[in-house]
Amino acid sequence: MSTYTQLYIMIVFSTKGREKLIHADWEERLYKYITGIVQTKQQKMLAINGMPDHIHFLIGMKPTCTISDLVREVKKSSNDFIKDEKLSKFQFNWQKGFGAFSYGHSQLDMIIKYIMNQKTHHRKMTFEEEYITFLKNFNVDYDELYVFD
């Protein structure tokens, strides 16, 4: 039997300490670079966007790749890219952890719109509030002391 899958994962992570370090002047370059990493890993980028302190991206994921390996490569390579290109005037690092949330095919339009409207969405809600909402909506057990470690 052949293997057929349809996996959609939204990945979310922030800058270390949620510092507002992703500048509007170069965020598009960062998103294109991250898209290249995802594609090199044979995954399909469906949407990417964020704020100065965090990013969201939605991928069509093949089971040959693990989420942890992909996120580790995205963070390491994009961090090096930001430093090598001297994009940030400040010390840039990503936070240690990440969130990964799965969606069904019928939810794609909604979640793509959500990701692409981050700037509007965050006029009403902080990253911390947003992330806790995701954890609660997906029934993820978490410890408030360590969620933003």
Summary of the structure (lengths in Angstrom):
residues: 149
radius of gyration: 15.2
end to end distance: 43.6
largest distance: 53.2
contacts: 397
relative contact order: 0.20
helix: 42%
strand: 21%
